[in-house]
Amino acid sequence: MDERALTERLITYDTSTVEGLRAAAGFVKGWLEARELPVVATEHGGLPVLQVDVGAPEGAPTVILHGHIDVVPAYPQQFEPRLEGDRLIGRGAYDMKGAVAAMMLALPDLARQDAVRVRFVCVPDEEAEDITDRSTDALVAGGLRGDFAITGEPTDLHIGIQAKGVLALRIAVRGLAAHGSTPWLGDNAILKAHDAFRRIETLPFSRESSELFDRPSINLARITGGDAFNKVPDRCTMDVDIRYLPTQDPGALLEQIRAIPDVEILQSFVRKPAVVSRDNPYVRALRDGLGRSIDGEAMSIGRDGASDAISFLEAGIPAVEFGPVGAGHHGPGEWVSVGSLAAYRQALVDFSRALPARLAGDD
């Protein structure tokens, strides 16, 4: 199978569901085993996790190739891949079944070298709503280690050396109940919640920027309020997803939000930004490997979205986001460039083969 065919096959599985995840993981496991690659299958939270180690024995420089096969929900037709020119369209094409397919196809080549140990990790829950219990965190806590990690998130064949942090909030807004026929006698909590969100969008932190980002990201993800058709709602909750800059302090952001009248923060969750140096020898080696696969400079970039790269960084493992070309992830027209998948696969192989010389040159 080539990159297109393997990506198409992965897209056909609705991996926003447990059943689809199990079927897709079963296919990936069988595909790898058919190529005599040693697969270790485990579970986290009832979902399948796959690992493969190839190449050099323990003790050699170790690179982790990390990917996820789960996707956000989509309409049934989005799991029917279609090709328009170089664009392969379908849910997960860009985020990130195309990258997973290219990593799988690179593994047989990487198994035939003995200078670098390559550890492929395929997880089922990067898109999960519960961001406090992820399989990658559990794997790292359980001893998964390497000298460098690449997670195949969408980067258009650029090297993502920074990603925003996550500040996830559940906020309650208080109002005053009244009969629905006399709304002027009450204080509508749903309307106040909307106004509070607009206030959050204009707080001082929202106007800050950094080297690789022009602003934080602020999204009203969910709003729930009201318990009767004929009643002015007196309570409303909203979930706000803030992706803050590497230069920002989430505690300072919380202080600004708490100052908004009638707002109570019920829950909060913080995930640190991802930051790795451009001068890291593994980053430099990846840039060199990519330079042999594409025209132009593989400039380092910042990523608006968070990823499992932070799991490795928090354990002291340098990690970057690096994936193929495409657009529209989580949207109705998500696509990946078929040509970029071949370049991505080759870049991973070239990087691994050239890594020992690069590391020796940096000593």
Steps between C-alpha positions, in 0.01 A plus 500: 500500500619854431431808714173582328355150519595452865364842601175427315462174687554669837250775416225241442496416872280730710753537778287747691336185640637218715397243240675689222815543709517130574451410134760751381754390761439139400575589139817691593619212717437246226671718238812533715510133593470402133830682449657313792515808720479423874175652626421538870127558556369637830196697610436826681152573624369213292651636177778337294860627512768365262879516521774378268879519552729457200859573401788519743500322838443670833763758582513656153347844435124446523237689301129471577258531208167580663160507335133478585223331302201650681308786339230747596144402402393547139218422258499148350603624155819647646622147560478432126832636369510668161780641288493840332830557323769467764252543785381194688184610681348335806478516877844452650687535170702791638457439873659256489441175317715612207798545731432165671488326161832657398658399831377142453645488150833638623539232767620216269774730367593609851514137612779439251747737670682444828621846604176640646226337702157606376198460725160535327216580740138507377244632750118517500413807707683819400165654401320375812301755698653379827834675476599390851537129413685434176679182396818688403527645849453151644762349267757764594417462869545124456850536361468576127821684417699627205750768410260681268133477407313595185122519517344514156259788553427725199787741430519515118847340501634760741644425841278612786733603781232678705134436576259699711403384844146401600286672761165320506231661714148419611340826607170560681307823451227603743175676411151551645200280419167645387198396294572473130221748423672772706871465419563859614439382857784250480867495407563249220809293584541373144519852361737596781721200418526616141591849619758352740661308216522820295671659801752214511578561133597860579704446817862624492647151449301460176699780336847363579731340244829309494777410257301233311140595587304817438240429773351234729204294380169532688204277415153468653472122472174426680223687677224349716219685676131513573272234642155603377356660187297757695767608746783754487812290564680589821809287444714417201829316452739534211817318401773731373808367320796740522826420323746731668844613384825344623586840650177524702423388857167313523464617859499862383236413240280348770530814712378715212202269436402482868471879505198484266178560703269204576751248364612192695767259372376152588781298343828575332765292331842615384729333249835668450615641166745294294839660442819346359812680381571547129861412582419158643714253300199279426303799372795595281527145370129494418534829314790353302301187418202703392718722282584199287132421445350840412593824330552802723577550865331288768446797729402439859148609592261536791183291520171643625375162614638297788610140455651202676846645436475663842485155662852433378627850576382481859703179536811674367475353148539764225195478273365676192188492291571408139245391243401515133335775295125551511222709651157497662562268793186462713305663214274364225760519220805358676770391255862391475738534206583154364832628366597633842440159658780350290727794587411460868576128497834562328589779744452264795728241339765755398494655846554167673779393265686830531449538875818322623723722286317813615533399866868422454554838335332682791721328761 
